[in-house]
Amino acid sequence: MNDTSCNNFQARFLPLIYGVEFCVALLSNLISLWILVTRQRNNWHIGVVLSCNLVISDLLYVFNLPLLIDYSIIEKNWRFGEAACKIERFLFNCNLYVSIYFIMCISVTRYLAVAHPFFTRNNGSPAKAKVASVVVWIFVMAISSPVLMFASICPARNKKHCVLTSYCASFTKDVANSILHYKVFLIVVGCTVPFLVTFVSYGGLLRVVWRNPNITSVEKRKVGLMVFAVVLLYAISFLPYHFTFNKSFIEQEYIDCWSYKTYQVSKGLVSMNMCIHPLLYVAVIDGVKMACFGDRSADVAMIN
């Protein structure tokens, strides 16, 4: 692809998006962490454990954004060495899939708390949530570990590209096929499976809430809005990125201008999940409590 306007699109678009995301994500996640740690110190329930892990994941990656801003501004010239390239790509994958899996865990716990409150009360505990959190981190780091092997510096026109999802002419056919298979694996295991679990869980939550005559229509709409927000997060962030990164790699150097720009936009949007998480899983907690349980704070602790 030799279209100058397409090649310059990333340098114009991504630094601005990454800059805004860095400021918003850093501030909102630090505030969220402070609220969860200080305000919930004596009420360390399942929701706080899961939400803290989500916040920590976002903070670990947000400090990588300045590297990507620098990389994008100078038109994809990586100046920090191959080790930093591998670490940045690894942290990106960890943040992405830790986010997806903790969103899934939160959706399952919310569904169980509403549909099966006695089971949740008897079997759910912060200790078990901590164990589940460790399992999620280990699992995500395991499925992200191939990045440390595949991510590399790709020389191109007197520049050095940090690549994983992009094609590099120096890749052998076997390496390119291995990366493609790994990408398909991430689409299925990292995105599709947790998306289906999340979708089914929130669908079950909506069904239970809508059938409850003690919940007003206004409160039902609040729950519906929360579910819509999660679906929207997948629709504008997770799913488009997984589609476009595979498409861009398959098309390799023959990618057209429109596909290239779509891929760059999806890269900006997928990092936006760090800005949306605090709104979804911290700021709306009180609204969810009232919508689902009214004043039954003991049960609410199980859902959050």
PAZAPA-4460 file (N, C-alpha, C; in steps of 0.05 Angstrom, whole numbers, plus 32768, in hexadecimal, padded with zeros to 4 digits):
% residues 304
    n_x    n_y    n_z   ca_x   ca_y   ca_z    c_x    c_y    c_z   seq   type   mol
   8011   7FE8   8000   8000   8000   8000   8012   8019   8000     1      M     A
   8010   8029   7FEB   8022   8040   7FE8   8013   805A   7FE9     2      N     A
   7FFA   805B   7FEF   7FEA   8073   7FF1   7FF4   8084   8008     3      D     A
   7FFE   809C   8002   800A   80AD   8017   7FF5   80B5   802C     4      T     A
   7FDD   80BB   8023   7FC8   80C3   8036   7FC1   80AD   8049     5      S     A
   7FC3   8094   8040   7FBE   807D   8051   7FD4   8079   8065     6      C     A
   7FED   807C   805A   8004   8078   806C   8006   808D   8081     7      N     A
   7FFC   80A5   807B   7FFC   80BB   808F   7FE5   80BB   80A2     8      N     A
   7FD1   80AB   809C   7FB8   80AB   80AC   7FBE   80A3   80C9     9      F     A
   7FCF   808F   80CC   7FD6   8086   80E7   7FE3   809C   80F7    10      Q     A
   7FF6   80AA   80EA   8005   80C0   80F8   7FF2   80D7   8100    11      A     A
   7FDD   80DB   80F2   7FCA   80F0   80F9   7FB5   80E7   810D    12      R     A
   7FAC   80CE   810B   7F95   80C4   811A   7F9D   80B9   8136    13      F     A
   7FB0   80A6   8136   7FB6   8097   814E   7FC2   80A7   8165    14      L     A
   7FD5   80BA   815F   7FE0   80C9   8176   7FCB   80D9   8185    15      P     A
   7FB8   80E5   8177   7FA3   80F4   8184   7F91   80E1   8195    16      L     A
   7F89   80CA   8189   7F78   80B8   8198   7F87   80AC   81B0    17      I     A
   7FA0   80A4   81AC   7FAF   8099   81C2   7FB4   80AE   81D8    18      Y     A
   7FB9   80C7   81D0   7FBD   80DC   81E4   7FA5   80E1   81F5    19      G     A
   7F8D   80E2   81E9   7F75   80E5   81F8   7F70   80CD   820A    20      V     A
   7F74   80B5   81FF   7F6F   809D   820E   7F82   809B   8226    21      E     A
   7F9B   80A4   8222   7FAF   80A3   8238   7FA5   80B5   824F    22      F     A
   7F9D   80CD   8249   7F94   80E0   825E   7F7B   80D6   826C    23      C     A
   7F67   80CE   825C   7F4E   80C5   8268   7F51   80AB   8277    24      V     A
   7F5E   8098   826B   7F61   807E   8278   7F72   807F   8292    25      A     A
   7F88   808F   8291   7F99   8092   82A9   7F89   809E   82C0    26      L     A
   7F7C   80B4   82BA   7F6D   80C2   82CF   7F56   80B2   82DA    27      L     A
   7F46   80A7   82C8   7F2D   8099   82D0   7F34   807F   82DF    28      S     A
   7F49   8071   82D6   7F50   8058   82E3   7F5D   805C   82FE    29      N     A
   7F6D   8072   8301   7F79   8078   831B   7F63   8080   832F    30      L     A
   7F4F   808F   8326   7F39   8096   8337   7F29   807D   833E    31      I     A
   7F24   806C   832B   7F15   8053   832F   7F24   8042   8344    32      S     A
   7F3E   803F   8340   7F4D   802F   8353   7F4C   803B   836F    33      L     A
   7F4E   8055   8371   7F4C   8062   838B   7F31   805D   8398    34      W     A
   7F1C   805F   8389   7F01   805A   8393   7EFE   803D   839D    35      I     A
   7F07   802B   838C   7F04   800E   8393   7F14   8007   83AC    36      L     A
   7F2C   8012   83AE   7F3E   800A   83C4   7F36   8018   83DE    37      V     A
   7F2E   8032   83DD   7F29   8041   83F5   7F0C   803F   83FE    38      T     A
   7EF9   8043   83EB   7EDD   8042   83F2   7ED3   8026   83F8    39      R     A
   7EDF   8012   83EB   7ED6   7FF7   83EE   7EE8   7FE6   8400    40      Q     A
   7EF9   7FF3   840F   7F0D   7FE5   841F   7F00   7FD1   8432    41      R     A
   7EEA   7FD8   843E   7EDC   7FC6   8450   7EC6   7FB5   8443    42      N     A
   7EC5   7FB6   8429   7EB0   7FA7   841B   7EBC   7F9B   8402    43      N     A
   7ED1   7F8B   8406   7EE1   7F80   83EF   7ED2   7F68   83E4    44      W     A
   7EBD   7F6D   83D4   7EAC   7F58   83CA   7EB6   7F50   83AE    45      H     A
   7EA7   7F3E   83A1   7EAF   7F33   8387   7EB3   7F48   8372    46      I     A
   7EA0   7F5B   8370   7EA1   7F6F   835C   7EBA   7F81   835F    47      G     A
   7EC1   7F88   8377   7ED9   7F99   837C   7EF2   7F8A   8373    48      V     A
   7EF4   7F70   8379   7F0B   7F61   8371   7F0E   7F61   8352    49      V     A
   7EF8   7F5B   8344   7EF9   7F5A   8327   7EFE   7F75   831B    50      L     A
   7EF2   7F8A   8326   7EF5   7FA5   831B   7F12   7FAF   831F    51      S     A
   7F1E   7FA8   8337   7F3A   7FB0   833C   7F4C   7FA3   8327    52      C     A
   7F48   7F8B   8321   7F59   7F7D   830D   7F56   7F8B   82F2    53      N     A
   7F3E   7F94   82EB   7F39   7FA2   82D2   7F48   7FBC   82D1    54      L     A
   7F47   7FCA   82E8   7F55   7FE4   82EA   7F73   7FE1   82E8    55      V     A
   7F7E   7FCD   82F6   7F9B   7FC8   82F6   7FA4   7FC1   82DA    56      I     A
   7F94   7FB1   82CC   7F9B   7FAA   82B0   7F9D   7FC3   829F    57      S     A
   7F89   7FD5   82A2   7F89   7FED   8292   7FA1   7FFF   8298    58      D     A
   7FA8   8001   82B2   7FBE   8012   82BA   7FD9   8007   82B0    59      L     A
   7FDB   7FED   82AF   7FF4   7FE0   82A5   7FF9   7FE7   8288    60      L     A
   7FE3   7FE9   8279   7FE7   7FEF   825C   7FE7   800C   8256    61      Y     A
   7FDA   801D   8266   7FD7   8039   825F   7FF3   8046   825D    62      V     A
   8006   803C   826D   8021   8048   826C   8031   8041   8253    63      F     A
   8026   802F   8243   8032   8028   822A   8029   803B   8213    64      N     A
   8013   8049   8218   8009   805A   8203   801C   8070   81FA    65      L     A
   802C   807C   820B   8040   8090   8201   8053   8084   81EC    66      P     A
   805A   806B   81EF   806B   805E   81DB   805D   805C   81C0    67      L     A
   8043   8055   81C1   8034   8053   81A8   802F   806F   819C    68      L     A
   802C   8083   81AD   8029   809F   81A3   8042   80A7   8193    69      I     A
   8059   80A2   819F   8072   80A8   8192   8075   8098   8178    70      D     A
   806E   807E   8179   8070   806C   8162   805E   8076   814B    71      Y     A
   8046   8080   8151   8033   8088   813D   803B   80A4   8131    72      S     A
   8044   80B6   8143   804A   80D1   813A   8060   80D1   8125    73      I     A
   8074   80C0   8129   808B   80BF   8116   8086   80AA   8100    74      I     A
   806D   80A5   80FB   8065   8093   80E5   8070   8077   80E7    75      E     A
   806A   806A   80FE   8071   804E   8102   808F   8049   8101    76      K     A
   809D   8057   8111   80BA   8052   8114   80C0   804C   8131    77      N     A
   80C4   8032   8137   80C7   802A   8153   80E4   802F   815C    78      W     A
   80E8   803F   8171   8102   8048   8179   810B   803C   8194    79      R     A
   80FD   8028   819E   8102   801F   81B9   810D   8002   81BB    80      F     A
   8114   7FF6   81A4   8120   7FDC   81A4   810C   7FC5   81A3    81      G     A
   8116   7FAE   819C   8104   7F97   8198   80F8   7F8D   81B2    82      E     A
   8107   7F8E   81C8   80FD   7F84   81E1   80E5   7F95   81EA    83      A     A
   80E7   7FAF   81E7   80D1   7FC1   81EE   80B9   7FBC   81DC    84      A     A
   80BE   7FB6   81C2   80A9   7FAF   81AF   8099   7F96   81B9    85      C     A
   80A8   7F82   81C0   809B   7F69   81C9   808B   7F6D   81E3    86      K     A
   8097   7F7D   81F6   8089   7F82   820F   8070   7F92   820B    87      I     A
   8072   7FA6   81F9   805A   7FB7   81F4   8044   7FA7   81E8    88      E     A
   804A   7F96   81D4   8036   7F85   81C7   802A   7F71   81DB    89      R     A
   803B   7F66   81ED   8032   7F53   8201   801F   7F60   8214    90      F     A
   8026   7F78   821E   8015   7F86   8231   7FFB   7F8E   8224    91      L     A
   7FFC   7F95   820A   7FE3   7F9C   81FC   7FD0   7F84   81FB    92      F     A
   7FDB   7F6C   81F4   7FCA   7F54   81F3   7FC0   7F4D   820F    93      N     A
   7FD1   7F50   8223   7FC8   7F49   823E   7FB1   7F5C   8247    94      C     A
   7FB4   7F76   8242   7F9F   7F89   8249   7F85   7F83   823A    95      N     A
   7F87   7F7D   8221   7F70   7F78   8210   7F60   7F5F   821A    96      L     A
   7F6E   7F49   821E   7F60   7F30   8225   7F5A   7F2E   8243    97      Y     A
   7F6A   7F3B   8254   7F62   7F3D   8270   7F49   7F4C   8272    98      V     A
   7F47   7F62   8263   7F2E   7F73   8264   7F16   7F62   825B    99      S     A
   7F19   7F54   8245   7F03   7F44   823A   7EFA   7F2E   824E   100      I     A
   7F0E   7F21   825A   7F07   7F0B   826C   7EFC   7F15   8287   101      Y     A
   7F06   7F2C   8291   7EFA   7F36   82AA   7EDE   7F41   82A5   102      F     A
   7ED9   7F4D   828E   7EBE   7F55   8287   7EAC   7F3D   8286   103      I     A
   7EB6   7F27   827C   7EA7   7F0E   827C   7EA1   7F05   8298   104      M     A
   7EB5   7F05   82AA   7EB2   7EFD   82C6   7E9D   7F0E   82D4   105      C     A
   7E9F   7F28   82CF   7E8B   7F3B   82DC   7E6F   7F35   82D2   106      I     A
   7E6C   7F2F   82B8   7E51   7F2A   82AE   7E46   7F10   82BA   107      S     A
   7E57   7EFC   82BD   7E4E   7EE2   82C8   7E46   7EE6   82E5   108      V     A
   7E56   7EF4   82F5   7E4F   7EF8   8312   7E36   7F09   8315   109      T     A
   7E31   7F1C   8303   7E19   7F2C   8305   7E00   7F1B   82FE   110      R     A
   7E03   7F0A   82EA   7DED   7EF8   82E3   7DE6   7EE5   82FA   111      Y     A
   7DFB   7ED8   8305   7DF7   7EC5   831A   7DEB   7ED3   8333   112      L     A
   7DF3   7EEB   8339   7DE9   7EF9   8350   7DCB   7EFF   834E   113      A     A
   7DC2   7F04   8335   7DA6   7F0B   8331   7D95   7EF1   832D   114      V     A
   7D9F   7EDF   831D   7D8F   7EC7   8316   7D91   7EB1   832C   115      A     A
   7DA8   7EB0   8339   7DAC   7E9B   834E   7DB9   7EA7   8367   116      H     A
   7DAA   7EB8   8375   7DB6   7EC7   838B   7DBF   7EB5   83A2   117      P     A
   7DB1   7E9F   83A8   7DB8   7E8E   83BE   7DD2   7E7F   83B7   118      F     A
   7DD4   7E76   839F   7DED   7E68   8396   7E05   7E7C   8398   119      F     A
   7E01   7E94   838F   7E17   7EA8   8390   7E1E   7EAF   83AC   120      T     A
   7E0A   7EB2   83BE   7E0F   7EB9   83DA   7E1F   7EA2   83E8   121      R     A
   7E18   7E8A   83E1   7E25   7E73   83EE   7E40   7E6C   83E3   122      N     A
   7E44   7E72   83C9   7E5D   7E69   83BC   7E6F   7E7F   83B3   123      N     A
   7E65   7E97   83B1   7E76   7EAD   83A9   7E84   7EBB   83C0   124      G     A
   7E9E   7EC1   83BC   7EAD   7ECE   83D1   7EC4   7EDD   83C5   125      S     A
   7ECE   7EF2   83D2   7EE5   7F01   83C8   7EFE   7EEF   83C3   126      P     A
   7F01   7EDB   83D5   7F18   7EC9   83D3   7F17   7EBA   83B8   127      A     A
   7EFF   7EB0   83B2   7EFC   7EA1   8399   7EFF   7EB3   8380   128      K     A
   7EF6   7ECC   8384   7EFA   7EE0   836E   7F17   7EE5   8369   129      A     A
   7F27   7EE6   837F   7F44   7EEB   837C   7F51   7ED3   836E   130      K     A
   7F48   7EBB   8375   7F53   7EA3   8368   7F4C   7EA4   834A   131      V     A
   7F33   7EAB   8344   7F2A   7EAD   8328   7F3B   7EC2   8319   132      A     A
   7F41   7ED8   8327   7F50   7EEE   831B   7F6C   7EE4   8313   133      S     A
   7F79   7ED5   8326   7F94   7ECA   8320   7F93   7EB8   8308   134      V     A
   7F7E   7EA7   8307   7F7B   7E94   82F0   7F78   7EA4   82D6   135      V     A
   7F68   7EB9   82D6   7F65   7EC9   82BE   7F80   7ED5   82B5   136      V     A
   7F8F   7EE1   82C8   7FA8   7EED   82C1   7FBC   7ED8   82B5   137      W     A
   7FBD   7EC0   82C2   7FCF   7EAB   82B9   7FC7   7EA2   829D   138      I     A
   7FAD   7E9E   8299   7FA3   7E95   827F   7FA9   7EA9   8269   139      F     A
   7FA3   7EC3   826F   7FA7   7ED8   825A   7FC5   7EDB   8254   140      V     A
   7FD6   7EDA   8268   7FF3   7EDC   8263   7FFD   7EC4   8253   141      M     A
   7FF0   7EAD   8257   7FF8   7E95   8248   7FF0   7E98   822B   142      A     A
   7FD8   7EA1   8225   7FCF   7EA3   8209   7FDC   7EBB   81FB   143      I     A
   7FE7   7ECE   820B   7FF5   7EE5   8200   8013   7EE1   81FD   144      S     A
   801E   7ECC   8209   803A   7EC7   8209   8046   7EC3   81ED   145      S     A
   8038   7EB8   81D9   8043   7EB6   81BE   804A   7ED1   81B2   146      P     A
   803E   7EE6   81BC   8045   7F01   81B3   8063   7F07   81B7   147      V     A
   806E   7EFD   81CD   808A   7F02   81D3   809C   7EF5   81BE   148      L     A
   8092   7EE1   81B0   80A1   7ED4   819B   809B   7EE1   817F   149      M     A
   8082   7EE8   817A   807A   7EF1   815F   8080   7F0F   815B   150      F     A
   807C   7F20   8170   8080   7F3D   816D   809E   7F42   8167   151      A     A
   80A2   7F54   8154   80BE   7F59   814B   80C0   7F74   813D   152      S     A
   80D9   7F7C   8139   80DE   7F94   812A   80E0   7F8E   810C   153      I     A
   80D1   7F9C   80FC   80D0   7F97   80DF   80DC   7FAF   80D0   154      C     A
   80F3   7FAC   80C4   80FF   7FC3   80B5   80EE   7FC9   809D   155      P     A
   80E8   7FE3   8098   80D8   7FEB   8081   80DF   8008   807A   156      A     A
   80EB   800D   8063   80F0   8028   8059   80FE   8039   806E   157      R     A
   8115   8030   8078   8125   803F   808B   8117   8043   80A6   158      N     A
   8103   8034   80AB   80F5   8035   80C4   80F3   801A   80D1   159      K     A
   80ED   8019   80EA   80EA   8000   80F8   80CD   7FFD   8103   160      K     A
   80BE   7FEA   80F9   80A3   7FE6   8102   80A2   7FD1   8118   161      H     A
   8092   7FD7   812C   808D   7FC3   8141   8074   7FB4   8139   162      C     A
   8077   7F9B   8131   8060   7F8D   8125   8059   7F73   8134   163      V     A
   803F   7F6E   8133   8034   7F54   813B   801C   7F4E   8129   164      L     A
   8009   7F61   812A   7FF1   7F5E   8119   7FF6   7F66   80FC   165      T     A
   800C   7F74   80F7   8012   7F7D   80DC   8025   7F69   80CE   166      S     A
   8023   7F69   80B4   8034   7F57   80A5   8050   7F63   80A1   167      Y     A
   8064   7F52   80A2   8080   7F5B   809D   808C   7F4A   8087   168      C     A
   8098   7F57   8073   80A3   7F49   805C   80B8   7F35   8064   169      A     A
   80C5   7F39   807B   80DA   7F27   8084   80D0   7F0D   8090   170      S     A
   80B5   7F0C   8095   80AA   7EF3   80A0   80AC   7EDC   808C   171      F     A
   80B4   7EC5   8096   80B3   7EAD   8085   8096   7EA4   8083   172      T     A
   8090   7E93   8070   8075   7E89   806C   806C   7E7A   8085   173      K     A
   807E   7E6A   8092   8076   7E5B   80AA   8070   7E6E   80C1   174      D     A
   8080   7E83   80C4   807B   7E97   80D9   8060   7EA5   80D5   175      V     A
   805B   7EAE   80BC   8042   7EBC   80B5   802A   7EAA   80BB   176      A     A
   802C   7E90   80B3   8016   7E7D   80B8   8012   7E79   80D6   177      N     A
   8028   7E78   80E5   8025   7E74   8102   8018   7E8C   810F   178      S     A
   801F   7EA5   8106   8013   7EBD   8111   7FF5   7EBD   810A   179      I     A
   7FEE   7EB6   80F1   7FD2   7EB5   80E9   7FC2   7EA2   80FA   180      L     A
   7FCD   7E8A   80FF   7FBF   7E76   8110   7FBC   7E81   812C   181      H     A
   7FD0   7E8F   8136   7FCF   7E9A   8151   7FB9   7EB0   8152   182      Y     A
   7FB7   7EC0   813D   7FA2   7ED4   813D   7F86   7EC8   813D   183      K     A
   7F82   7EB3   812E   7F68   7EA5   812E   7F62   7E9A   814A   184      V     A
   7F77   7E8F   8156   7F74   7E85   8172   7F6B   7E9B   8185   185      F     A
   7F77   7EB3   8182   7F6F   7EC9   8194   7F53   7ED2   818E   186      L     A
   7F4B   7ED2   8175   7F2F   7EDA   816E   7F1B   7EC7   817B   187      I     A
   7F21   7EAD   817B   7F0E   7E9A   8186   7F0F   7E99   81A4   188      V     A
   7F27   7E95   81AF   7F2A   7E91   81CC   7F2B   7EAC   81DB   189      V     A
   7F38   7EC0   81CF   7F3A   7ED9   81DD   7F23   7EEB   81DB   190      G     A
   7F13   7EE9   81C6   7EFC   7EFB   81C2   7EE1   7EEE   81BF   191      C     A
   7EDF   7EDA   81AD   7EC4   7ECF   81A6   7EB8   7EC0   81BE   192      T     A
   7EC8   7EAF   81CB   7EBD   7E9F   81E1   7EB5   7EB1   81F8   193      V     A
   7EC6   7EC3   8202   7EBD   7ED4   8218   7EA6   7EE7   8210   194      P     A
   7EA5   7EEF   81F7   7E8F   7EFF   81EE   7E75   7EF0   81F0   195      F     A
   7E74   7ED7   81E7   7E5C   7EC7   81E9   7E53   7EC3   8205   196      L     A
   7E66   7EBE   8217   7E60   7EBA   8234   7E54   7ED4   823F   197      V     A
   7E61   7EEA   8239   7E57   7F04   8242   7E3C   7F0B   8237   198      T     A
   7E37   7F05   821E   7E1E   7F0B   8211   7E08   7EFA   821E   199      F     A
   7E0D   7EE0   8222   7DF9   7ECE   822E   7DF4   7ED6   824B   200      V     A
   7E08   7EDE   825A   7E05   7EE6   8276   7DF4   7EFF   8278   201      S     A
   7DFA   7F13   8269   7DEA   7F2C   826A   7DCE   7F28   825E   202      Y     A
   7DCC   7F16   824B   7DB1   7F0F   8241   7DA0   7F03   8256   203      G     A
   7DAC   7EF0   8265   7D9E   7EE4   827C   7D97   7EF8   8291   204      G     A
   7DAA   7F0B   8296   7DA4   7F20   82AA   7D8C   7F31   82A2   205      L     A
   7D8C   7F39   8288   7D75   7F48   827E   7D5B   7F39   8281   206      L     A
   7D5B   7F1F   827A   7D43   7F0F   827C   7D38   7F0E   8298   207      R     A
   7D4A   7F09   82AC   7D42   7F07   82C8   7D37   7F22   82D2   208      V     A
   7D45   7F38   82CB   7D3C   7F52   82D4   7D22   7F5A   82C8   209      V     A
   7D1E   7F55   82AE   7D05   7F5C   82A0   7CED   7F4D   82AB   210      W     A
   7CF2   7F35   82B5   7CDC   7F25   82BF   7CD5   7F2A   82DC   211      R     A
   7CE5   7F3A   82E9   7CE1   7F40   8305   7CCD   7F57   8308   212      N     A
   7CB5   7F52   8313   7CA1   7F67   8315   7CA8   7F7D   8329   213      P     A
   7CBB   7F77   833B   7CC2   7F8B   834F   7CD6   7FA0   8345   214      N     A
   7CDF   7F9D   832D   7CF2   7FB1   8322   7CE3   7FC3   830E   215      I     A
   7CE5   7FDD   8312   7CD7   7FF0   8301   7CE3   7FF1   82E5   216      T     A
   7CD3   7FFC   82D3   7CDD   7FFE   82B7   7CF5   8010   82B5   217      S     A
   7CF7   8025   82C5   7D0E   8036   82C5   7D27   8027   82CD   218      V     A
   7D25   8017   82E2   7D3C   8007   82EC   7D44   7FF2   82D8   219      E     A
   7D30   7FE7   82C9   7D36   7FD3   82B5   7D45   7FE0   829E   220      K     A
   7D3E   7FF8   8298   7D4D   8006   8282   7D6A   800C   828A   221      R     A
   7D6E   8010   82A4   7D8A   8015   82AD   7D9A   7FFC   82A9   222      K     A
   7D8F   7FE4   82AF   7D9D   7FCB   82AB   7DA2   7FC7   828D   223      V     A
   7D8D   7FCD   827D   7D8F   7FCA   8260   7DA5   7FDC   8255   224      G     A
   7DA7   7FF4   8260   7DBC   8007   8257   7DD8   7FFC   825D   225      L     A
   7DDB   7FF0   8275   7DF5   7FE4   827C   7DFC   7FCE   8269   226      M     A
   7DE9   7FBD   8262   7DEE   7FA7   8250   7DF5   7FB2   8234   227      V     A
   7DE6   7FC6   822C   7DEB   7FD2   8212   7E07   7FDE   8211   228      F     A
   7E10   7FEA   8227   7E2B   7FF5   8227   7E41   7FE0   8223   229      A     A
   7E3D   7FC9   8230   7E50   7FB3   822D   7E50   7FA9   8210   230      V     A
   7E39   7FA5   8204   7E37   7F9C   81E8   7E44   7FB1   81D6   231      V     A
   7E3F   7FCB   81DC   7E4B   7FE0   81CC   7E6A   7FDF   81CE   232      L     A
   7E74   7FD9   81E6   7E91   7FD7   81EA   7E9D   7FC2   81D8   233      L     A
   7E8F   7FAB   81D5   7E98   7F96   81C3   7E95   7FA0   81A6   234      Y     A
   7E7F   7FAD   81A0   7E79   7FB4   8184   7E8C   7FC9   8179   235      A     A
   7E95   7FDC   818A   7EA7   7FF1   817F   7EC4   7FED   8186   236      I     A
   7ECA   7FDA   8198   7EE5   7FD7   81A1   7EF1   7FBB   819B   237      S     A
   7EE7   7FA7   81A8   7EF3   7F8C   81A7   7EEF   7F7E   818C   238      F     A
   7ED6   7F7C   8183   7ED0   7F6D   816B   7EDC   7F79   8151   239      L     A
   7EDA   7F94   814D   7EE6   7F9F   8134   7F04   7F9B   8133   240      P     A
   7F11   7F9E   814A   7F2E   7F9B   814B   7F36   7F7E   8142   241      Y     A
   7F28   7F6A   814D   7F30   7F4F   8147   7F2A   7F48   812A   242      H     A
   7F16   7F55   811E   7F10   7F50   8102   7F25   7F5D   80F0   243      F     A
   7F2B   7F77   80F6   7F3D   7F86   80E4   7F5A   7F7D   80E7   244      T     A
   7F63   7F75   80FF   7F7F   7F6D   8100   7F84   7F53   80F1   245      F     A
   7F70   7F41   80F0   7F74   7F29   80E0   7F73   7F30   80C2   246      N     A
   7F60   7F41   80BB   7F5D   7F48   809E   7F77   7F56   8094   247      K     A
   7F82   7F68   80A4   7F99   7F77   809C   7FB1   7F65   8098   248      S     A
   7FB3   7F50   80A9   7FCA   7F3E   80A7   7FC7   7F2C   808F   249      F     A
   7FAF   7F22   8089   7FAA   7F10   8072   7FAF   7F1F   8058   250      I     A
   7FA7   7F38   8057   7FAB   7F48   803E   7FC8   7F51   803B   251      E     A
   7FD7   7F51   8051   7FF3   7F58   8051   7FF8   7F72   8044   252      Q     A
   800D   7F73   8032   8014   7F8D   8026   8000   7F96   8011   253      E     A
   7FEC   7F86   800B   7FD8   7F8D   7FF6   7FBF   7F99   8002   254      Y     A
   7FC0   7FA0   801C   7FA9   7FAC   8029   7FA2   7FC6   801B   255      I     A
   7F88   7FCB   8017   7F7F   7FE4   800A   7F7D   7FFA   801F   256      D     A
   7F7A   8012   8015   7F7B   802A   8027   7F64   802A   803B   257      C     A
   7F4C   8023   8032   7F35   8023   8045   7F39   800E   805B   258      W     A
   7F43   7FF6   8054   7F48   7FE2   8069   7F5D   7FEB   807C   259      S     A
   7F72   7FF8   8072   7F87   8002   8083   7F7D   8016   8097   260      Y     A
   7F6D   8029   808D   7F62   803D   809F   7F4F   8031   80B4   261      K     A
   7F3F   801D   80AB   7F2D   8010   80BE   7F3D   8002   80D4   262      T     A
   7F53   7FF5   80CC   7F64   7FE8   80E0   7F70   7FFC   80F4   263      Y     A
   7F79   8013   80EA   7F84   8027   80FC   7F6F   8032   810F   264      Q     A
   7F57   8036   8105   7F41   803F   8117   7F3B   802A   812C   265      V     A
   7F3B   8011   8125   7F35   7FFC   8138   7F4A   7FFA   814D   266      S     A
   7F64   8000   8146   7F79   8000   815A   7F75   8016   816E   267      K     A
   7F6B   802D   8165   7F65   8043   8178   7F4D   803C   818A   268      G     A
   7F39   802F   817E   7F20   8029   818D   7F25   8013   81A1   269      L     A
   7F36   7FFF   819B   7F3A   7FE9   81AD   7F47   7FF2   81C7   270      V     A
   7F58   8007   81C6   7F64   8011   81DE   7F51   8022   81EE   271      S     A
   7F3B   802A   81E2   7F27   803A   81F0   7F19   802C   8206   272      M     A
   7F1B   8011   8206   7F0E   8002   821B   7F18   800A   8237   273      N     A
   7F31   8013   8238   7F3C   801C   8252   7F2D   8035   825D   274      M     A
   7F22   8045   824B   7F13   805C   8253   7EF7   8056   825B   275      C     A
   7EEC   8040   824F   7ED0   8039   8253   7ECC   8028   826C   276      I     A
   7EE0   8018   8273   7EDE   8006   828B   7ED6   8015   82A4   277      H     A
   7EE2   802B   82AC   7EDA   8038   82C5   7EBD   8041   82C4   278      P     A
   7EB3   8049   82AD   7E97   8051   82AC   7E84   8039   82AF   279      L     A
   7E8C   8023   82A3   7E7B   800B   82A3   7E7B   7FFD   82BE   280      L     A
   7E92   7FFB   82CB   7E94   7FE9   82E2   7E9A   7FF7   82FC   281      Y     A
   7E9B   8011   82FC   7E9E   8020   8315   7E87   8034   8319   282      V     A
   7E85   8046   8305   7E71   805B   8308   7E55   8051   8307   283      A     A
   7E4F   803B   82FA   7E33   8032   82F8   7E2C   801D   830D   284      V     A
   7E3F   8018   8320   7E39   8003   8334   7E20   800A   8344   285      I     A
   7E1E   8024   834D   7E07   802B   835D   7DED   8028   834D   286      D     A
   7DEE   8030   8333   7DD6   802D   8323   7DCE   8010   831F   287      G     A
   7DE2   7FFE   831C   7DDC   7FE2   8319   7DD0   7FD7   8333   288      V     A
   7DDC   7FDF   834A   7DD1   7FD6   8364   7DB4   7FDD   8367   289      K     A
   7DAD   7FF6   8362   7D91   7FFE   8365   7D7F   7FF0   8351   290      M     A
   7D88   7FED   8338   7D78   7FE2   8323   7D72   7FC4   8329   291      A     A
   7D86   7FB6   8334   7D83   7F99   8337   7D79   7F92   8353   292      C     A
   7D7F   7FA2   8368   7D79   7F98   8382   7D6C   7FAC   8395   293      F     A
   7D6A   7FC5   838C   7D5E   7FD9   839E   7D71   7FDD   83B5   294      G     A
   7D68   7FD9   83CE   7D78   7FDE   83E5   7D84   7FC5   83F1   295      D     A
   7D82   7FAE   83E4   7D8D   7F96   83EF   7DAB   7F94   83EB   296      R     A
   7DB9   7FA3   83FB   7DD6   7FA6   83F8   7DE5   7F8C   83FB   297      S     A
   7DDB   7F79   840B   7DE9   7F60   840E   7DEA   7F51   83F4   298      A     A
   7DD4   7F51   83E5   7DD4   7F43   83CC   7DE4   7F53   83B7   299      D     A
   7DE3   7F6D   83B9   7DF1   7F7E   83A6   7E0F   7F78   83A7   300      V     A
   7E19   7F73   83BF   7E36   7F6D   83C2   7E3E   7F55   83B1   301      A     A
   7E2C   7F43   83AD   7E32   7F2B   839E   7E33   7F31   8380   302      M     A
   7E24   7F44   8377   7E24   7F49   835A   7E3C   7F5B   8352   303      I     A
   7E44   7F6D   8365   7E5A   7F7F   835F   7E73   7F76   836C   304      N     A
***
